[in-house]
Each structure stands twice: as structure tokens, then as C-alpha cells.
Amino acid sequence: MKRFLSLGIVLAALTTLGASAQAGHGFGWSGGHAHSNHGFHGTYVPQVYNYPTYHQTWHNTSHYDYHPGGFQRHGNHAHYVPGHVDLHRTGHFDGHLHN
């Protein structure tokens, strides 16, 4: 078990040293041979990523309610309340993804 742990530490150190050498001088250690990024061969193909976007849309569900007139009890007598319209301002957001 100690041998595997020691081997892991050595490999991690070599990988770190190789990455810093590659970043600083253009050379890096990889699997026992050196790579140079001074020469460029082949073509560059950029990667295009389409991430979905999240949109929220407001749905206005405001509406009018009609209440007909009628009599309402008040103590030992009644009052007539005329018909009227109430506006209820309501709504909600719906969220959905777009590509």
C-alpha cells in the first residue's frame, strides 16, 4: 500500500512539473518524451457549444368578475347593493428552456 501511495505522489509531482515546464517554456513531459508547442501542424477547429437558455414568460391572467346586485342584511333591515364589476389583477411566470 505504501508503494502505491509513493508512486502516486511521484506521478503527481512529475505531472505538475511537466505542466509548469510546458506553460513556461513551451516544452512538457508526457509519457517519457518531450513535446514542443513551437511548431504548429494541422488545422484548428474551434469547438462551438450551444447552451440552452432559460426564459421566463409572464402570463397575464387578469380578469373581470361581475357581481349582480342584491340585498344584504344589516342589523334589523337590508341594504340594496348594486351590481358591479371587480378587476382581479393576477398572473404567473412560466419558465422554459430554449436552444
Backbone as JSON, one array per atom type, in Angstrom:
{
  "sequence": "MKRFLSLGIVLAALTTLGASAQAGHGFGWSGGHAHSNHGFHGTYVPQVYNYPTYHQTWHNTSHYDYHPGGFQRHGNHAHYVPGHVDLHRTGHFDGHLHN",
  "N": [[0.82, -1.19, 0.0], [1.96, 1.24, 0.79], [3.77, 1.5, -1.24], [2.19, 2.0, -3.52], [1.08, 4.44, -2.78], [3.37, 6.05, -2.62], [4.2, 5.9, -5.3], [2.05, 7.2, -6.48], [2.38, 9.8, -5.47], [4.82, 10.51, -6.61], [4.18, 10.42, -9.36], [2.23, 12.44, -9.44], [3.82, 14.64, -8.8], [5.6, 14.68, -11.0], [3.78, 15.15, -13.06], [2.85, 17.69, -12.35], [5.24, 19.16, -12.5], [5.79, 18.81, -15.22], [3.59, 20.16, -16.34], [4.05, 22.79, -15.47], [6.48, 23.29, -16.72], [5.75, 23.11, -19.36], [3.97, 25.23, -19.56], [5.68, 27.37, -19.05], [7.91, 27.27, -20.84], [7.27, 26.14, -23.24], [7.7, 23.46, -23.54], [7.0, 20.13, -22.48], [6.68, 17.32, -20.26], [5.59, 14.15, -21.11], [4.64, 11.04, -20.73], [7.25, 10.09, -21.04], [8.51, 11.3, -23.21], [9.41, 14.34, -24.87], [7.37, 17.16, -25.7], [6.88, 19.75, -28.02], [5.5, 22.94, -28.34], [6.13, 24.8, -30.17], [6.14, 24.44, -32.92], [3.54, 24.33, -35.35], [1.16, 22.2, -36.51], [-1.24, 20.93, -38.75], [-4.81, 21.62, -38.69], [-6.83, 24.07, -37.06], [-9.75, 23.56, -35.35], [-12.37, 25.18, -34.11], [-14.29, 24.65, -31.14], [-17.75, 24.64, -30.88], [-20.23, 25.46, -28.71], [-23.55, 25.04, -27.85], [-25.42, 26.26, -25.46], [-28.36, 25.71, -23.64], [-30.77, 28.26, -22.99], [-32.5, 29.8, -20.29], [-35.69, 30.98, -20.07], [-38.13, 33.21, -18.79], [-41.54, 33.7, -18.96], [-44.15, 36.01, -18.67], [-47.44, 35.38, -17.89], [-50.33, 36.92, -18.24], [-53.11, 36.76, -16.38], [-55.15, 38.37, -15.65], [-58.46, 39.42, -14.92], [-62.0, 40.26, -15.2], [-64.62, 40.19, -12.84], [-68.07, 39.84, -12.58], [-70.47, 40.92, -10.31], [-73.7, 40.46, -9.45], [-76.34, 42.76, -8.48], [-78.0, 43.04, -5.26], [-79.75, 42.37, -2.16], [-78.46, 43.01, 1.08], [-78.19, 41.91, 4.36], [-78.4, 44.02, 7.2], [-78.15, 44.48, 10.34], [-81.37, 44.95, 11.66], [-82.53, 45.36, 9.23], [-82.33, 45.65, 5.58], [-79.95, 46.36, 3.03], [-79.7, 47.57, -0.29], [-77.34, 46.47, -2.58], [-75.79, 47.58, -5.38], [-75.17, 46.02, -8.59], [-71.87, 45.19, -9.71], [-68.55, 45.37, -11.16], [-65.57, 43.68, -10.66], [-62.07, 44.04, -10.92], [-59.6, 41.71, -11.17], [-56.3, 41.51, -10.73], [-54.09, 39.35, -11.81], [-51.57, 36.81, -12.4], [-48.82, 34.85, -13.67], [-45.44, 33.52, -13.81], [-44.0, 31.52, -16.32], [-41.47, 29.23, -16.74], [-39.08, 28.16, -19.15], [-36.88, 26.25, -21.27], [-34.71, 27.19, -23.94], [-33.05, 26.33, -26.96]],
  "CA": [[0.0, 0.0, 0.0], [2.86, 2.38, 0.81], [4.42, 1.61, -2.55], [1.24, 2.66, -4.41], [0.96, 5.83, -2.34], [4.6, 6.72, -3.04], [4.15, 6.01, -6.74], [1.07, 8.24, -6.79], [2.96, 11.11, -5.16], [5.86, 10.77, -7.63], [3.49, 10.72, -10.62], [1.61, 13.75, -9.3], [4.89, 15.63, -8.87], [6.07, 14.76, -12.38], [2.73, 15.79, -13.85], [2.86, 19.12, -12.01], [6.45, 19.74, -13.09], [5.62, 18.83, -16.67], [2.63, 21.21, -16.7], [4.66, 24.1, -15.29], [7.51, 23.44, -17.75], [5.07, 23.34, -20.63], [3.41, 26.57, -19.54], [6.71, 28.39, -19.02], [8.92, 27.23, -21.88], [6.79, 25.53, -24.46], [8.02, 22.04, -23.56], [6.42, 19.43, -21.35], [6.94, 15.89, -20.14], [4.36, 13.37, -21.27], [4.86, 9.64, -21.04], [8.64, 9.75, -21.29], [9.13, 12.03, -24.3], [9.12, 15.77, -24.81], [6.52, 17.76, -26.72], [7.13, 21.17, -28.21], [4.36, 23.62, -28.96], [6.63, 25.87, -31.02], [5.73, 24.15, -34.28], [2.1, 24.13, -35.44], [0.83, 21.34, -37.63], [-2.65, 20.58, -38.83], [-5.76, 22.74, -38.73], [-7.52, 24.35, -35.81], [-11.21, 23.52, -35.47], [-12.92, 25.65, -32.83], [-15.46, 23.94, -30.61], [-18.91, 25.51, -30.71], [-21.15, 24.89, -27.74], [-24.85, 25.7, -27.73], [-26.01, 26.01, -24.16], [-29.75, 26.18, -23.59], [-31.02, 29.43, -22.14], [-33.73, 29.71, -19.52], [-36.51, 32.18, -20.21], [-39.38, 33.26, -18.04], [-42.56, 34.46, -19.67], [-45.26, 36.41, -17.82], [-48.78, 35.11, -18.41], [-51.28, 37.79, -17.58], [-54.42, 36.13, -16.26], [-56.08, 39.33, -15.05], [-59.82, 39.25, -15.43], [-63.09, 40.96, -14.53], [-65.71, 39.38, -12.3], [-69.31, 40.6, -12.39], [-71.28, 40.53, -9.15], [-75.02, 41.09, -9.6], [-76.87, 43.48, -7.32], [-78.87, 42.28, -4.37], [-79.95, 42.89, -0.81], [-77.56, 42.49, 2.09], [-78.7, 42.19, 5.71], [-77.64, 44.96, 8.02], [-78.94, 44.61, 11.58], [-82.77, 44.51, 11.5], [-83.03, 45.78, 7.92], [-81.48, 45.21, 4.46], [-79.48, 47.39, 2.09], [-79.5, 47.1, -1.65], [-76.0, 46.69, -3.11], [-75.92, 47.47, -6.84], [-74.23, 45.13, -9.28], [-70.59, 45.84, -10.02], [-67.51, 44.56, -11.79], [-64.27, 43.72, -9.98], [-60.91, 43.66, -11.7], [-58.62, 40.91, -10.43], [-55.01, 41.52, -11.43], [-53.35, 38.13, -11.46], [-50.7, 36.29, -13.44], [-47.74, 33.99, -13.19], [-44.33, 33.3, -14.72], [-43.7, 30.17, -16.77], [-40.08, 29.12, -17.16], [-38.82, 27.11, -20.12], [-35.56, 26.27, -21.89], [-34.58, 27.36, -25.4], [-31.73, 26.01, -27.51]],
  "C": [[0.86, 1.25, 0.0], [3.5, 2.61, -0.55], [3.49, 2.34, -3.54], [1.08, 4.13, -4.06], [2.18, 6.62, -2.79], [4.62, 6.91, -4.55], [3.18, 7.1, -7.17], [1.62, 9.63, -6.54], [4.0, 11.48, -6.2], [5.21, 11.14, -8.96], [2.82, 12.09, -10.58], [2.66, 14.85, -9.41], [5.4, 15.79, -10.29], [5.05, 15.44, -13.28], [2.72, 17.29, -13.6], [4.08, 19.79, -12.61], [6.34, 19.83, -14.6], [4.68, 19.94, -17.1], [3.25, 22.58, -16.55], [5.75, 24.32, -16.33], [6.86, 23.76, -19.08], [4.52, 24.76, -20.68], [4.5, 27.62, -19.64], [7.61, 28.41, -20.24], [8.45, 26.62, -23.18], [7.14, 24.06, -24.58], [7.37, 21.38, -22.36], [6.75, 17.96, -21.4], [5.64, 15.15, -20.26], [4.74, 11.96, -21.66], [6.28, 9.3, -21.44], [9.24, 10.44, -22.5], [8.63, 13.48, -24.28], [8.24, 16.19, -25.97], [6.87, 19.22, -26.82], [5.89, 21.78, -28.84], [4.84, 24.81, -29.78], [6.22, 25.66, -32.47], [4.24, 23.86, -34.3], [1.81, 23.32, -36.69], [-0.65, 21.03, -37.6], [-3.52, 21.83, -38.86], [-6.44, 22.86, -37.38], [-9.01, 24.37, -36.07], [-11.79, 23.98, -34.14], [-14.15, 24.84, -32.43], [-16.58, 24.95, -30.39], [-19.88, 24.8, -29.78], [-22.43, 25.71, -27.73], [-25.45, 25.32, -26.39], [-27.44, 26.49, -24.17], [-29.87, 27.37, -22.65], [-32.38, 29.28, -21.48], [-34.47, 31.03, -19.62], [-37.73, 32.07, -19.3], [-40.33, 34.18, -18.78], [-43.71, 34.75, -18.72], [-46.56, 36.12, -18.55], [-49.76, 35.93, -17.59], [-52.65, 37.11, -17.57], [-55.41, 37.05, -15.55], [-57.45, 39.18, -15.71], [-60.81, 40.08, -14.61], [-64.1, 39.94, -14.03], [-66.91, 40.3, -12.1], [-70.06, 40.04, -11.19], [-72.63, 41.23, -9.28], [-75.45, 41.79, -8.31], [-77.76, 42.59, -6.47], [-78.95, 42.95, -3.01], [-78.99, 42.21, 0.17], [-78.11, 42.89, 3.46], [-77.78, 43.12, 6.46], [-78.47, 45.23, 9.27], [-80.35, 44.08, 11.37], [-83.38, 45.0, 10.2], [-82.04, 45.31, 6.83], [-81.1, 46.42, 3.61], [-79.35, 46.77, 0.72], [-78.09, 47.48, -2.1], [-76.1, 46.52, -4.62], [-74.88, 46.51, -7.41], [-72.94, 45.89, -9.64], [-69.61, 44.83, -10.63], [-66.22, 44.76, -11.0], [-63.18, 43.29, -10.95], [-59.94, 42.92, -10.79], [-57.33, 40.86, -11.25], [-54.19, 40.33, -10.95], [-52.48, 37.72, -12.65], [-49.64, 35.41, -12.81], [-46.65, 33.92, -14.25], [-44.24, 31.82, -15.06], [-42.26, 30.17, -17.25], [-39.92, 27.97, -18.13], [-37.44, 27.33, -20.74], [-35.67, 26.45, -23.39], [-33.19, 26.93, -25.81], [-31.27, 27.12, -28.42]]
}
